[in-house]
Amino acid sequence: MPSPLSKVVPMRDAKELFGKISQNNHYVVNFSSLNTAITNHIRRKFKVPDARSFVSRKTGILCSEALLPTSGYATAEVKGDFMGIPQQFAHTRLYTDVDFTFYIDDDYKNLRIFEGWMDFISSASGRNENSKTYYRRFQYPDTYKCDTMYITKFERNYKNELVYQFRNVFPKSMTSIPVSYGSAELLKVNVTFNYDRYIVNPGSYSGSNSTAKPIQKLSNDTSNPSNTPVDPPAGSISSDRLRRSLAAVEPFNGSIRQAAEQTGRLDLTRPFGLPVPLA
């Protein structure tokens, strides 16, 4: 007797489902600008004057392979709460390192930048490397970590995408690069990156470090003479949300709507969110 969950899948449904499988060759990698101390070190020692612009504009294009990140949890086992039944509880989220493979351009600029980045991390001693008394001292993490790195996975119709945002990234290791006589092949370098955490952002990639939209100044607000975006005051909401909220409160749309449009604020502690004048 068949399981009650089993059923015949029509060919139309199967074709529709398997015709929408994601493909692994549509992605783009982006880096934010490197710290000035890193670019100065790369310029001085590795002779790359435009490291900052090269990393932010071209390094991602040279990425031939990338990995979408995953994570796991470290758990602790608890026994005795229920007779004969051990339980586990999560206490720490663990992030795995990610590997990226980059093409190396013919002037080795991409390779020199990654070598320079790695070299900067342990260059705080300031001593000559040819010195017999040379030793290594490491930089502070804030100086060698890149603020953000993105992997955008999209489809060939450009309608669906996932944006993975990595926070506080730095190269942890680089693999050896084989060279040999014989038929020519493209030279590549594999770089393993470590990061503090990653954030998954479904939707369009904005290139911004923050997904929050700035709150624009109201037309009758003279407290901010320039048009600089400002955060909403505590206890208030933006004018767009204000209008949407008022649309759902039609019985009070007379004087309440007029007062709210003038002030742009709602007191969320009052019944029905009645607007109050600005202080």
HELIX and SHEET records of a PDB file:
HELIX    1   1 MET A   11  PHE A   18  1                                   8    
HELIX    2   2 THR A   36  PHE A   46  1                                  11    
HELIX    3   3 ALA A   51  PHE A   54  1                                   4    
HELIX    4   4 VAL A   55  THR A   59  3                                   5    
HELIX    5   5 LYS A  109  ILE A  121  1                                  13    
HELIX    6   6 PRO A  141  TYR A  144  1                                   4    
HELIX    7   7 SER A  239  ALA A  247  1                                   9    
HELIX    8   8 GLU A  250  PHE A  252  5                                   3    
HELIX    9   9 SER A  255  THR A  263  1                                   9    
HELIX   10  10 PRO A  271  GLY A  273  5                                   3    
SHEET    1   A 6 TYR A  27  PHE A  31  0                                        
SHEET    2   A 6 CYS A 146  PHE A 154 -1                                        
SHEET    3   A 6 GLU A 161  MET A 174 -1                                        
SHEET    4   A 6 LYS A 188  ASN A 194 -1                                        
SHEET    5   A 6 VAL A  98  TYR A 103 -1                                        
SHEET    6   A 6 CYS A  63  GLU A  65 -1                                        
SHEET    1   B 4 TYR A  27  PHE A  31  0                                        
SHEET    2   B 4 CYS A 146  PHE A 154 -1                                        
SHEET    3   B 4 GLU A 161  MET A 174 -1                                        
SHEET    4   B 4 ARG A 197  PRO A 202 -1                                        
SHEET    1   C 2 SER A  71  PHE A  82  0                                        
SHEET    2   C 2 ILE A  85  TYR A  95 -1                                        
END                                                                             
